Amino acid sequence: MSNYDKLVRGATKPKAALPKQKYIQPLIAATRQRESSSLQDVLRSLKTRMSDSNSTVRI
């Protein structure tokens, strides 16, 4: 499990509370990095998590 997998899993827990900033901030920072591999890793983790029926996403 990669670091981004852990962050995505923490940010998409199946509970009504909003995700903690300790999960959200590194994910946002990864999308702003010049290295495309970070963004690809985040998107790959999100894709995997979205296929899980227990995940929730709050915007």
C-alpha positions as CSV (number, residue, x, y, z in Angstrom):
1,M,0.0,0.0,0.0
2,S,1.5,3.3,-1.0
3,N,1.4,6.5,1.0
4,Y,-1.3,7.9,-1.3
5,D,-3.4,4.8,-0.8
6,K,-3.4,5.4,2.9
7,L,-4.2,9.1,2.5
8,V,-7.1,8.4,0.0
9,R,-8.4,5.7,2.3
10,G,-8.4,8.1,5.3
11,A,-10.0,10.9,3.3
12,T,-12.8,8.6,2.0
13,K,-13.9,6.8,5.2
14,P,-17.5,5.7,5.2
15,K,-18.7,8.0,7.9
16,A,-20.7,11.2,8.0
17,A,-17.9,13.4,9.4
18,L,-15.8,15.4,7.0
19,P,-12.3,14.1,6.3
20,K,-9.4,15.4,8.5
21,Q,-7.0,17.9,7.1
22,K,-4.1,15.5,7.6
23,Y,-5.5,13.4,4.8
24,I,-6.7,16.2,2.5
25,Q,-3.7,18.6,2.6
26,P,-1.1,16.1,1.3
27,L,-3.4,15.0,-1.5
28,I,-4.0,18.6,-2.6
29,A,-0.2,19.3,-2.4
30,A,0.5,16.2,-4.6
31,T,-1.8,17.5,-7.3
32,R,0.2,20.8,-7.4
33,Q,3.6,19.2,-7.7
34,R,5.5,19.4,-11.0
35,E,6.1,15.6,-11.0
36,S,3.3,14.0,-12.9
37,S,4.0,10.7,-11.1
38,S,2.5,12.1,-7.8
39,L,-0.7,13.1,-9.6
40,Q,-0.9,9.7,-11.3
41,D,-0.4,7.9,-8.0
42,V,-3.2,10.0,-6.4
43,L,-5.5,9.3,-9.3
44,R,-4.7,5.6,-9.3
45,S,-5.5,5.4,-5.6
46,L,-8.8,7.3,-6.1
47,K,-9.7,4.9,-8.9
48,T,-9.1,1.9,-6.7
49,R,-11.0,3.5,-3.8
50,M,-14.0,4.5,-6.0
51,S,-14.5,0.9,-7.0
52,D,-14.9,0.0,-3.3
53,S,-18.6,0.1,-2.3
54,N,-17.8,1.4,1.2
55,S,-16.1,4.7,0.1
56,T,-17.7,8.1,0.4
57,V,-16.7,11.3,-1.2
58,R,-17.7,14.7,0.2
59,I,-17.1,18.0,-1.6
